Amino acid sequence: MEASDRALIEQFVAQDSELDALWQQHLEFDKMIEKLEGKPFLSPVTLQEIKELKKKKLAGKTKLQALLDKYRHQEA
């Protein structure tokens, strides 16, 4: 995520609970993916789990970007 996106998140996260929830979810998915990918051996089940987590993370990021776009237009 870009620095400008992070700055917007930090600016508006306290007043937007949806933004906060999406951001926390994004960070949690990041941690889970890193943990699974850090294993010395990745079983087919683990690989599938990583794939599903990445899909969920991407879906959340799409929603997060839509909210950030809304805030960018408000500031312009």
Buried (B, 14 or more C-beta within 10 A) or exposed (E): EEEEBEEBBEEBBEEBEEBBBBBEBBEBBEEBBEEBEEEEEBEEEEEEBBEEBEEBBEEBBEBBEEBBEEBEEEEE
